Every structure is written in C-alpha cells, then in structure tokens.
C-alpha cells in the first residue's frame, strides 16, 4: 500500500486558499476605494444648518419683496451680471456657484460693479452643466438663489 500524500500536495486545499485570498484582496481594495471617496454631501451639524435655512428663506423673501432681478450672461471665461429690477444696488455682490454633486468645483467671489453697473467675474475655466447660483447683497439683507443649467454664450435670469 502506498503512503497517502500530505495535504499541501493536493489540489483542492490550494484552490480554496487561493479563492479566500482573492476575496480578502478584493475586499481590501473595495475598502480603500470607499475610504478615499467619502461622501462630502452629508452634514455633521444638520440642526444648525436647518436653522440657517430658515434665515435664508427670509433673505429670499426680502429679495422678492424688493423686486431684485439680475441677468447673468456666461461667456467663455467671463460672467457678466447686470441688475434689471429692484432698487439700484451698487455695493459688492457675493456670488456663489455651487455644483450639485462635486464640492471641489464650488467657488465664491465678491464682485464689484464697473462703471456701467455690471459685475464682471473672470473665470479660470469655462463652466457648464447644472449649478446652483446664489447672489447675495454684501450686507446680507437679501439673497437670490436659483438652479440653472449653464451653456456657453447664454443668458440666465435670476429673480
């Protein structure tokens, strides 16, 4: 009678070990991807943000009561914002472009009016696609906020 082979010389134990190692490696890769791409949309302090939303609603109502209306023209590497309604506003504007999903694309600018009353903002890159646009008076007394889908050389009314 022949001596039985030791376990490590059989095919099936190695087959099972390789399968288990493959699953472990794939799990570690998936964990690494999940950690690197953490969701930035979840708020840590949702209660304070909820209270801030109520303040924002008052500012939006104030802008509607004043009849504030702005025209935003998007050129290749420039935004031109002009006022067409409400009391003439000459102070600086706080302009925010907020991307719906990619936080690193968001940008805020304090814009001042030129001699013609237009607010011109130079852009480093052309912007296209969906954006939440927010215009706010420098004194924080009113706010206009609207979602637009931006294409080059198109005008958008914010009111």
Secondary structure by P-SEA (a helix, b strand, c coil): cbbbbccccccaaaaaaaaaaaaaaaaaaaaaaaaaaccccccccaaaaaaaaaaaaaaaaaaaaabbbbbbbbcccbbbbbbccccccccccbbbbbbccccccbbbbbbbbccccbbbbbbccccccccbbbbbcccccbbbbbbbbccccbbbbcc
